[in-house]
């Protein structure tokens, strides 16, 4: 993409910057920076030194204030640093002010996520969605940025009387956004037609925070080879497979993972891809139970589902990575009875919170996968009885 948003080069050395606001604690912001570091590494950068600053409100010029910016500058002068990444969204003028002071490339969390999406987009639909989100991110930041768009429409007659450079840039970006929206609408129509041609099957969609193991579970349940790896946003394009449990067919879809502070424009651009979620009859909400912030991740996913108008569907909450949870959270020196008490308390808590619609598994260790299949089968049968009662004779 042309303009200020630049592709991160492999092995760029990055420092991370977070702001402690309101009732946030230092420990909480450090966990947020852990995720930012994972994002940076997914993009190809090497995350190093971290800086945090406690402020009631972000500084309008430098986000973290003059003193903290000076501290970051002194570190950069002493160490090789190629990139500064802020965990919150910056304005164009803030980016310009920070770069002027630090003399290194500066990006924010949204820009970083957009870079990852751009590198992982494979289909025409995903590429258009990401490009649209990039231009929408860029548009309000044009004024403050030190670099301008290339003169794509340069030459005699392309600039109106008195039109400034920034106005030309804005017109270029707005025209590009309009063109991408039209192209995306055409692709969406094709996708809608493809979904209609799938016939009358119950649809099940895997949803969850990024990197919780959705693609691994997809491979287990559908016996297919969906790409998965221990990186954020391994899956961008929705993958759908026909699955049959005990002669009971249904469609299973793996979708893009959600994340805290997911850029608004990215959510808007990917809403068409997430039609699989809106049109699903049953959601499998996959949770990484071993993650220290799994409850916050659950809230992020639920909020995103609300934004997609998909929060009122039947849900099975799948607590994945139980093997890692037991290893990290239960001391090995405890006797077997105490360990079982801890696990029982965990299950009772979440069975109460989900009205019994939850299951605890480890996809990589194949732990309790048969129970997951049985839970899905039971729900799918119930949905067929309600949705397609005339098919009952074929399936029951």
C-alpha positions, 0 to 999 in steps of 0.5 A, spaced: 500 500 500 502 506 498 502 512 503 504 512 510 502 505 512 509 501 510 510 493 510 514 491 516 521 488 514 523 481 517 527 482 523 526 489 524 528 491 531 522 494 535 520 497 542 513 497 544 509 502 548 503 502 552 499 507 556 496 505 563 489 509 563 484 509 568 483 503 573 488 499 568 494 496 572 501 495 570 500 488 570 494 488 566 498 493 561 504 488 561 499 483 559 497 487 553 504 488 551 505 481 551 500 480 546 503 486 542 509 483 542 506 476 539 503 481 534 510 484 532 513 477 531 507 475 527 509 480 522 516 479 522 519 484 527 523 482 533 520 485 539 524 488 545 524 493 550 518 496 553 516 502 555 509 504 559 507 511 562 501 512 566 496 518 564 489 520 565 489 521 558 493 520 552 498 527 550 495 530 544 502 531 541 506 525 543 501 520 546 505 519 552 508 526 554 514 529 553 518 526 558 517 519 556 518 520 549 525 523 551 526 517 555 524 512 549 529 517 544 535 516 549 534 508 549 534 509 541 540 513 541 544 507 545 541 501 542 539 499 534 532 500 533 528 500 527 521 501 529 516 503 535 510 500 536 504 503 540 499 499 543 493 504 542 491 508 536 495 514 534 493 520 530 496 522 524 499 528 527 501 524 533 505 519 528 508 525 525 511 528 532 513 522 534 517 520 528 520 527 528 523 526 535 525 519 535 527 519 527 525 512 526 518 509 523 512 509 528 506 505 527 500 503 532 496 497 534 491 498 528 497 499 523 500 493 525 494 488 525 493 491 518 500 489 516 499 482 518 492 481 515 495 484 508 501 479 509 496 473 510 490 475 505 490 469 500 484 470 496 481 476 492 476 477 497 481 478 503 486 482 499 480 487 497 477 487 504 484 488 507 486 494 502 479 497 503 481 497 511 488 500 509 485 506 505 480 507 511 485 507 516 489 512 512 484 517 510 483 521 517 491 521 518 493 524 511 494 531 514 499 529 519 503 525 516 510 527 513 509 523 507 504 523 501 501 519 496 504 518 490 501 522 484 497 517 481 493 522 477 498 527 476 498 531 470 495 537 467 487 537 468 488 533 474 488 538 480 482 543 480 483 551 481 487 552 488 486 545 490 492 543 495 496 537 495 493 534 501 486 535 498 489 531 492 491 526 496 484 525 500 481 525 493 485 519 491 484 515 497 476 517 497 476 514 489 480 508 491 475 507 497 469 507 492 472 503 487 474 497 492 467 498 495 464 496 489 469 491 487 467 488 494 460 488 493 461 484 486 465 479 490 460 478 496 454 477 491 458 471 488 459 469 495 452 469 497 450 465 491 455 460 493 452 459 500 445 459 497 447 453 493 450 449 499 442 446 500 439 445 506 444 443 511 445 446 518 451 450 519 456 450 525 461 456 525 467 456 529 469 463 533 473 465 538 479 469 539 485 469 535 490 463 536 485 459 541 486 453 536 480 453 532 483 451 525 486 445 529 479 443 531 476 444 524 482 439 522 480 434 527 472 434 526 472 435 519 478 430 517 481 435 513 488 439 512 486 447 514 492 451 515 494 452 522 500 455 526 502 458 533 501 465 530 496 470 530 491 470 524 493 464 521 486 464 518 483 470 514 479 466 509 473 462 511 473 455 510 467 451 510 467 443 510 461 438 509 462 434 516 457 427 517 457 424 524 453 418 525 449 419 518 448 426 520 451 431 515 452 439 517 456 444 514 462 446 519 466 453 518 472 456 520 473 463 521 478 469 522 479 470 529 477 476 533 482 480 538 482 486 543 482 493 539 481 490 532 481 496 528 474 498 526 475 499 519 477 491 519 471 489 522 467 493 517 471 490 511 470 483 513 463 483 515 462 479 509 467 474 510 463 473 517 457 472 514 458 465 515 457 467 523 451 471 522 448 465 518 450 459 522 445 455 526 450 453 532 456 457 534 462 453 537 466 458 541 473 456 542 477 459 548 484 458 550 483 456 557 490 456 559 491 463 557 491 468 563 486 473 560 481 468 557 475 471 561 477 478 557 478 474 551 471 471 552 468 478 553 471 481 546 469 475 542 462 476 545 462 483 544 464 482 537 458 477 536 454 483 538 456 487 533 455 482 528 448 481 530 450 474 531 450 473 539 443 470 540 445 463 537 445 457 540 453 456 543 457 451 545 463 454 549 469 449 547 475 450 552 481 448 549 488 447 551 486 443 557 493 440 557 497 446 558 492 449 563 493 443 568 501 444 566 501 451 568 495 452 573 496 446 577 502 444 581 505 437 580 506 436 587 499 436 589 496 429 590 491 426 585 484 428 589 486 435 590 487 436 582 481 433 581 477 438 586 481 444 582 478 441 575 471 440 578 471 447 581 473 449 574 468 445 570 462 447 575 464 454 574 463 454 567 457 450 566 454 455 571 456 460 566 454 457 560 447 453 562 451 447 561 453 448 554 460 447 555 466 442 554 473 441 556 478 439 551 485 439 548 485 438 541 492 437 540 492 431 545 485 429 542 483 429 549 475 429 550 474 430 542 469 424 542 465 428 547 465 434 543 463 430 537 457 428 541 455 435 544 455 437 537 451 431 534 446 432 539 445 440 538 445 439 530 439 433 531 435 438 535 436 444 530 434 439 524 428 437 528 426 445 528 429 448 522 427 442 517 422 437 520 421 434 513 428 431 513 427 428 520 425 421 516 432 421 513 436 422 519 432 419 525 
